[in-house]
Amino acid sequence: MLKRVIFLVFLLPSFLFSHTIKGTFTKSENYKYALLYKILPLSTSYVGNAEINKDGTFMLELDSTATAGMYKIVYAIPKEEYNFDIIYNGREDIEFTFDAETGLTYQESVENKLVTGYTSSMSMISQSISNFFRQQSKDTSALMAIFKTQRETQQNFEEAAKGTIALVFIKANKPYIPETVEDVETYINNLETHFFDHVDFNNVTLQSSDFLVERMYNYVLGMGKDTPDIIANYKKNIDVFCLAMKDAPLTIKSSLLLQLWQSMADSDFEGVANYIADKYLIDIAKALNDQVLIDGLVQFKNTSKESKAPDFHLDAPKNQKKLSDLSGFEYYVLVFWSSTCSHCLNEIPQLESFEETLKAGELKVVAIGLEDDDKNWSDKIKEFPDFIHVLGLGKWDNEIGNMYDIKSTPTYFVLDKNKRIVAKPKDIESLKSFFNY
């Protein structure tokens, strides 16, 4: 009995820590810790972390509770940018080298080697096809030989990956491969037409990775990117993408489109962001009873360029005069500021000085002070007598500030004489540029 107990004690560590993830970062001075998360279709679950040594190495130990699936390693902040996915099948150790410029190289892990090997091989073949068309070669037998190699490479990797998680990604990445000779225009059109042929939006493994997001961006931002009307092209590509994922769960549709919406909003393509919301995302949010998302999308649209500025009283509710009642000026600047904000106290005097350089009737400033009380504000506004001053008590929970979704001060909106939002300058210099140019 004692021998059996001793035997179990020696076995205990192997039960607790079944496999390891070892990594080496080539520029170790930039990274301090490696954090590991298990990825689920709509969330991530923290697993553990390890300190990155001075030589760039680290090791994470996985116990028997770490189930097979997709994992994410985060190595810097912000974590949304500095991360990569790995496959853990519950049966093998993982070892890799990461270089910020060249990417991942795996020393151990059949699963991950299959994916990176497949990606590298198909990329080289795609480059050969591009070179063929770029050189305007007439050797059609050479082109068909490249397509034959591409087809065999796909088949060989699918065969080698049978029974692995890697097979899901290899199949989903399968490209369009012509059976006969095609000219470059026909080939590109077919690549676009068949872009999503092998993508299963209901596959949990794909949902638990960056694959669907990357596929979405590659199509929406990549297809037809050289066309003159980039906004119309984005909208067309979004329609194709949404049709491709029509059978996906609503939660997955919402997650993907919200990321695309945010990307368009951040890139100053507000019209495209509102197109996504109006045609797809609001209806999806309604089906999911996600009122918070609906309110956020509507609020963004209400303060987007080309929209009529949300109206508000210029003093207190008892005063009937509103923003919409103002007249006599070509432009109006709404500036949300605070008398306790150092950036504001630097930029507001510049705004006043700039207003004085413009001709009469060109610009009027409406300054909304987001304040906890009116003590500092009452004294400070005396320095800017030409502004229309509005007191917004409650600071970050103020009705006017909430209407305009104010997250920081100072924040600027430029309105035309009809109170239509025509610009949203990032700072005082951007505001000056709008009027100067």
C-alpha positions in Angstrom: 0.0 0.0 0.0 2.8 2.4 0.9 4.6 1.8 -2.4 1.3 2.6 -4.2 1.0 5.9 -2.3 4.6 6.8 -3.1 4.0 5.9 -6.8 0.9 8.2 -6.9 2.8 11.0 -5.3 5.5 10.9 -7.9 2.8 10.8 -10.6 0.9 13.7 -9.2 3.0 16.5 -11.0 2.3 14.8 -14.3 -1.4 14.9 -13.7 -1.3 18.6 -12.6 0.9 19.8 -15.4 0.4 17.7 -18.6 1.9 19.9 -21.3 3.8 23.1 -21.7 3.8 26.2 -24.0 7.4 27.5 -24.5 8.1 30.7 -26.4 11.0 33.0 -27.3 10.5 36.6 -28.2 13.3 38.0 -30.4 13.0 41.5 -29.0 12.5 40.6 -25.4 13.1 44.1 -24.1 9.7 45.2 -25.4 7.7 42.5 -23.5 7.4 41.6 -19.9 4.7 39.0 -19.6 2.9 36.4 -21.7 -0.8 35.9 -20.8 -2.7 32.9 -22.0 -6.5 32.9 -22.7 -8.8 30.2 -23.8 -10.9 31.5 -26.7 -14.7 30.9 -26.9 -16.9 32.1 -29.7 -17.9 35.3 -27.9 -15.5 35.5 -25.0 -12.1 34.7 -23.6 -11.2 32.9 -20.4 -8.0 33.7 -18.6 -5.7 30.6 -18.1 -2.4 31.9 -16.7 0.7 34.0 -17.3 4.5 33.7 -17.3 7.2 36.3 -17.0 9.3 36.8 -20.1 12.9 36.4 -19.2 15.7 38.8 -20.3 16.6 36.3 -23.1 13.1 36.4 -24.4 12.0 33.0 -23.2 9.0 32.0 -21.1 7.1 28.8 -20.2 3.5 28.2 -19.4 2.4 24.9 -17.8 -1.0 23.6 -18.7 -2.8 21.2 -16.3 -5.3 18.5 -17.2 -8.2 21.1 -17.1 -6.8 22.8 -20.2 -9.1 21.4 -22.9 -8.3 21.2 -26.6 -9.2 24.2 -28.7 -8.1 27.7 -29.6 -6.0 29.8 -27.3 -4.6 33.3 -27.4 -1.3 34.6 -26.2 -1.2 38.3 -25.3 2.3 39.8 -25.0 1.8 43.6 -24.7 -0.8 46.3 -24.2 -3.2 47.0 -25.8 -4.1 43.3 -25.8 -6.4 43.7 -28.9 -3.3 44.5 -31.0 -0.5 42.5 -29.4 -1.7 38.9 -29.5 -1.8 35.8 -31.7 -3.8 32.6 -31.7 -2.4 29.1 -31.2 -4.0 25.6 -31.4 -3.7 23.3 -28.3 -4.9 19.8 -28.9 -4.4 18.5 -25.4 -1.9 16.0 -26.6 1.3 17.8 -27.4 3.7 20.5 -26.1 4.0 23.8 -28.0 7.2 25.7 -28.6 7.7 28.7 -30.9 9.7 31.7 -31.7 8.0 35.0 -32.3 9.4 38.0 -34.2 7.4 41.1 -34.6 8.4 41.4 -38.3 8.5 37.8 -39.5 5.8 36.3 -37.2 5.6 32.9 -35.7 7.9 29.9 -36.2 7.0 26.6 -34.4 9.7 24.3 -33.2 7.1 21.9 -31.6 3.4 21.3 -32.3 2.2 19.3 -35.3 -1.1 21.2 -35.3 0.4 24.7 -35.5 3.2 23.6 -37.9 0.5 22.3 -40.3 -1.3 25.7 -40.3 1.9 27.8 -40.7 3.3 25.4 -43.3 0.0 25.5 -45.3 -0.1 29.3 -45.1 3.5 29.6 -46.3 3.1 27.1 -49.1 -0.1 28.6 -50.5 1.3 32.1 -50.2 4.3 31.2 -52.4 1.9 29.6 -55.0 -0.2 32.8 -55.0 2.9 34.8 -55.6 3.7 32.6 -58.5 0.3 33.2 -60.0 0.6 37.0 -59.5 4.0 36.9 -61.2 2.6 35.0 -64.1 -0.1 37.6 -64.8 2.1 40.6 -64.0 4.6 39.4 -66.6 1.8 38.9 -69.1 3.1 35.5 -70.0 1.4 33.6 -72.8 2.6 30.2 -71.6 -0.7 28.7 -70.6 0.8 25.3 -69.8 3.0 27.0 -67.1 -0.1 28.6 -65.6 -2.0 25.3 -65.5 1.0 23.7 -63.9 0.9 26.3 -61.1 -2.8 25.6 -60.6 -2.1 21.9 -60.5 0.5 22.5 -57.8 -1.9 24.6 -55.9 -4.6 21.9 -56.1 -2.2 19.1 -55.0 -0.8 21.2 -52.2 -4.4 21.8 -50.8 -5.1 18.1 -51.1 -1.9 17.0 -49.4 -2.3 19.4 -46.5 -5.9 18.3 -46.0 -4.8 14.7 -46.0 -1.9 15.3 -43.5 -4.3 17.3 -41.2 -7.0 14.6 -40.9 -8.1 14.3 -37.3 -6.6 17.6 -36.2 -8.0 21.0 -35.3 -5.7 22.4 -38.0 -7.9 20.8 -40.7 -10.7 23.3 -40.0 -8.4 26.2 -41.0 -6.9 24.5 -44.0 -10.3 23.7 -45.4 -11.7 27.1 -44.7 -8.7 28.8 -46.4 -9.1 26.7 -49.6 -8.8 29.1 -52.5 -10.6 29.2 -55.8 -8.5 27.1 -58.2 -9.4 27.2 -62.0 -9.9 24.0 -64.0 -9.1 25.7 -67.3 -7.0 28.7 -68.4 -8.4 32.1 -67.4 -7.3 35.6 -68.2 -6.4 37.8 -65.2 -9.7 39.7 -65.1 -11.8 36.5 -65.1 -9.5 34.9 -62.5 -9.7 37.9 -60.1 -13.5 38.0 -60.5 -13.7 34.3 -59.7 -11.5 34.8 -56.6 -13.9 37.4 -55.4 -17.0 35.3 -56.2 -15.7 32.2 -54.4 -14.0 34.0 -51.5 -16.4 32.6 -48.8 -17.1 29.2 -50.5 -15.4 27.1 -47.8 -16.0 29.3 -44.8 -18.4 27.8 -42.3 -19.6 30.6 -40.1 -21.3 28.1 -37.8 -18.0 26.3 -37.0 -17.1 26.8 -33.3 -13.4 26.5 -34.0 -13.5 29.3 -36.5 -15.7 31.3 -34.2 -13.2 30.9 -31.5 -10.3 32.4 -33.4 -9.4 35.5 -35.4 -10.2 33.7 -38.7 -13.7 35.1 -39.4 -12.6 38.6 -38.4 -9.6 38.5 -40.7 -11.6 37.0 -43.5 -14.2 39.8 -43.2 -11.5 42.5 -43.3 -9.6 40.9 -46.2 -12.8 40.9 -48.3 -14.4 44.2 -47.3 -11.2 46.3 -47.3 -9.3 44.3 -49.9 -11.6 43.5 -52.8 -11.9 46.3 -55.4 -9.7 48.6 -53.2 -8.4 50.5 -56.3 -11.9 51.5 -57.5 -12.5 55.3 -57.6 -15.5 55.3 -55.3 -14.1 53.5 -52.2 -17.2 54.1 -50.1 -19.5 52.5 -52.6 -17.1 49.7 -52.9 -17.1 49.1 -49.1 -20.9 49.0 -49.1 -21.0 46.5 -52.0 -18.4 44.3 -50.2 -20.3 44.5 -46.9 -23.5 43.3 -48.7 -21.6 40.3 -50.1 -20.1 39.5 -46.7 -23.4 39.7 -45.0 -25.0 37.4 -47.6 -22.2 34.9 -47.1 -22.8 34.7 -43.3 -26.6 34.8 -43.6 -27.0 31.4 -41.8 -24.6 32.3 -38.9 -26.0 32.7 -35.4 -27.2 36.3 -34.6 -24.6 36.6 -31.9 -21.8 35.9 -34.3 -23.2 38.3 -36.9 -23.5 41.0 -34.2 -19.9 40.5 -33.0 -18.4 40.6 -36.5 -20.4 43.5 -37.8 -19.8 45.5 -34.6 -16.1 45.2 -35.1 -16.4 46.3 -38.7 -18.7 49.2 -37.7 -16.1 50.3 -35.1 -13.3 50.1 -37.6 -15.2 52.3 -40.1 -16.1 54.7 -37.4 -12.5 55.0 -36.2 -11.3 55.4 -39.8 -13.6 58.4 -40.3 -15.9 56.4 -42.7 -18.9 57.4 -40.7 -21.3 57.0 -43.7 -20.2 53.4 -44.1 -20.5 52.8 -40.3 -24.1 54.1 -40.5 -24.8 51.9 -43.5 -23.8 48.9 -41.5 -26.0 50.0 -38.6 -29.0 50.9 -40.7 -29.1 48.0 -43.1 -27.9 45.1 -40.7 -26.7 45.8 -37.2 -29.8 47.6 -35.7 -32.1 44.8 -36.9 -29.7 42.2 -35.4 -29.6 44.1 -32.2 -33.4 44.2 -32.1 -33.6 40.5 -32.6 -31.1 40.0 -29.7 -33.0 42.6 -27.5 -29.7 44.5 -27.2 -31.1 48.0 -26.5 -27.7 49.3 -25.4 -26.2 48.5 -28.8 -29.2 50.1 -30.6 -28.9 53.3 -28.5 -25.2 53.5 -29.2 -25.6 53.1 -33.0 -28.4 55.6 -33.1 -26.5 58.1 -31.0 -23.4 57.7 -33.2 -25.5 58.4 -36.3 -27.1 61.5 -34.7 -23.7 63.0 -34.2 -22.1 61.9 -37.5 -21.0 64.2 -40.2 -23.9 65.3 -42.5 -26.4 64.7 -39.6 -28.5 67.5 -38.1 -26.9 68.4 -34.8 -29.0 67.3 -31.8 -30.8 70.3 -30.4 -30.6 71.7 -26.9 -31.5 74.8 -24.9 -28.8 77.4 -24.7 -29.3 78.3 -21.1 -31.8 76.5 -18.9 -35.0 74.6 -19.9 -37.0 77.7 -18.9 -35.2 79.6 -21.7 -37.0 78.8 -24.9 -34.0 79.7 -27.2 -32.3 76.6 -28.6 -29.3 75.8 -30.8 -31.6 75.5 -33.8 -32.8 79.1 -33.2 -29.4 80.6 -33.8 -28.9 82.6 -37.0 -26.7 85.1 -38.7 -23.5 83.0 -38.9 -22.0 80.8 -41.7 -20.6 78.3 -39.1 -21.0 77.4 -35.5 -18.5 75.6 -33.3 -19.7 73.5 -30.4 -16.9 72.9 -27.9 -17.4 70.7 -24.9 -15.0 71.8 -22.2 -14.5 72.0 -18.5 -13.0 74.8 -16.3 -10.9 72.1 -14.5 -9.5 70.6 -17.6 -5.9 71.6 -18.4 -6.1 70.8 -22.1 -9.3 72.9 -22.3 -7.7 75.9 -20.5 -4.9 75.7 -23.1 -7.1 75.4 -26.2 -10.1 77.5 -25.4 -8.1 80.8 -25.4 -6.7 79.7 -28.7 -10.2 79.2 -30.0 -11.2 82.7 -28.9 -8.1 84.2 -30.6 -8.8 82.3 -33.8 -12.5 83.4 -33.9 -11.3 87.0 -33.7 -9.2 86.5 -36.9 -12.3 85.6 -39.0 -14.5 88.0 -40.7 -17.8 89.1 -39.1 -20.6 86.6 -39.4 -18.4 83.7 -40.2 -18.2 81.9 -36.9 -20.0 81.7 -33.5 -18.8 79.5 -30.7 -21.2 77.7 -28.3 -19.2 76.5 -25.3 -20.8 73.8 -23.2 -19.1 73.6 -19.8 -19.3 70.1 -18.4 -19.0 70.8 -14.7 -19.7 69.4 -11.2 -20.7 72.8 -10.1 -20.7 76.4 -11.4 -18.0 77.9 -9.1 -14.9 77.8 -11.4 -17.1 78.0 -14.5 -18.8 81.2 -13.5 -15.5 83.0 -13.1 -13.8 81.5 -16.1 -16.4 82.3 -18.7 -15.9 86.0 -18.1 -12.6 85.6 -20.0 -14.5 84.6 -23.2 -17.3 87.1 -23.5 -17.9 86.5 -27.2 -18.9 82.8 -26.7 -22.4 81.6 -26.0 -21.9 79.7 -22.7 -24.0 76.8 -21.6 -23.6 75.2 -18.2 -23.8 71.4 -18.3 -24.1 70.2 -14.6 -23.4 66.6 -13.9 -20.2 66.7 -16.0 -20.0 63.2 -17.5 -23.6 62.5 -16.8 -25.0 65.6 -18.5 -28.0 65.5 -20.9 -26.3 67.5 -23.6 -22.9 65.7 -23.2 -24.8 62.4 -23.4 -26.6 63.4 -26.6 -23.2 64.1 -28.2 -21.5 61.1 -26.6 -18.8 63.1 -25.1 -16.0 61.0 -23.6 -13.3 63.6 -23.2 -12.7 67.4 -23.2 -12.2 69.5 -25.2 -14.4 68.0 -28.0 -15.3 70.0 -31.1 -18.2 69.9 -33.6 -18.4 72.3 -36.6 -21.9 73.1 -37.8 -23.0 74.9 -40.9 -25.6 77.6 -40.9 -28.4 75.0 -41.0 -26.9 73.3 -37.9 -25.7 70.3 -39.9 -22.5 68.7 -38.6 -19.8 69.2 -41.2 -16.6 68.4 -39.2 -15.5 66.9 -36.0 -11.9 68.2 -35.5 -9.7 66.2 -33.1 -8.1 69.3 -31.6 -7.7 73.1 -32.0 -5.2 72.8 -34.8 -7.5 70.5 -36.8 -10.3 73.0 -36.3 -8.1 75.9 -37.6 -7.2 73.7 -40.6 -10.9 73.2 -41.5 -11.5 77.0 -41.7 -8.2 77.8 -43.3 -8.4 75.2 -46.1 
